[in-house]
């Protein structure tokens, strides 16, 4: 890992982005799955339990949940998040 990857991971940990590397992907998941948050405790715990063995599917589920949350509240989607989702859907990673 280099400084560039670390800085990218920090910068995009809430949005995601196309080409996000492994550290960034894990930070994106960690931001959502962190046990101290007070929503969907059981569902998030179940997702955490699937890591690291089911990394790709958990990442897609976390991204999908973040998108659904924004859509449910009629909030716009950031273009980086849309591009990240499209990349995950296209590659299955």
N, C-alpha and C positions, 0 to 999 in steps of 0.2 A: 504494500500500500504506500502511496505517496501523498504529499500534502495536497495535491490537486484533487485526489479522490476524496480525501477527508473534507476539504472545503466544499466540494460538490455535494457530498452526503449531507452536510449541515444545511447548505443553501436550499436543497430540494426535499428535505425530510417531510414536509407537509404536503407538497404538491406532486412529487414524483416528476419524472421527465423521461423522454425517450433517451435510451442509452445509459440510464442510471446504472452504475456498477454495483457490485455485491454489497459493499459497505452502505451505500445509499439505500439499497433495497431493504437491508435489515433495519436501518434507522427509520425508514418509512413505516415498516411494520411495527417497530418498537414504539413509535409515537402513538400509534393507535392501540396497541396491545398492552401498554403499560398498566400494571395492576392497580395503580393509584387512582385511575379514572373511575368515575362513578356512573357508568352506563354499561349495560349489557355485560355484567361481570361474568356470568356463566358462559356466554357465547365467546367472549374474548379469551377466557381461560381455556376453553376447548381448542381454540385456534393456537394459543401459545403451546399447548401440549403436543400439537402436531409438528412443531419445529424441533430440530432442523430437518427431519426426515421428509416432510411434505412442503418444503420451502416454496416451490413455484405455485402450488395451489393456494397456500395460505396468503401469499403475496397478492394473487388475483382476487381472493375473497376480501382482503383488507381494502384493496383499491376499489372494488365494487361497492363495499359498504360505505366508504367515504363518498363516492359518487352518489349513491342512493340518498345519503343523508343530505347532501347539498340539493339534490332535486326535490326531495320531500319538502324542504324549506323554500323552494322556488329560488334558490340562489344560483348564480351563474357558475359554470365550470371553467376553471383556468385552462387555457390551451395546453399548458405543459401536462396537466393531469389527463386531459383527453388523449394527448399523444402517448403518454405512458400507458394508459389503458389499451389503446390500439396496439401498441407494441406487445403488451402481454397477451392480448387476444390473438394476434397474428402469429406469435412465436410459441405460445403455450408455455413460456418461461416466466 
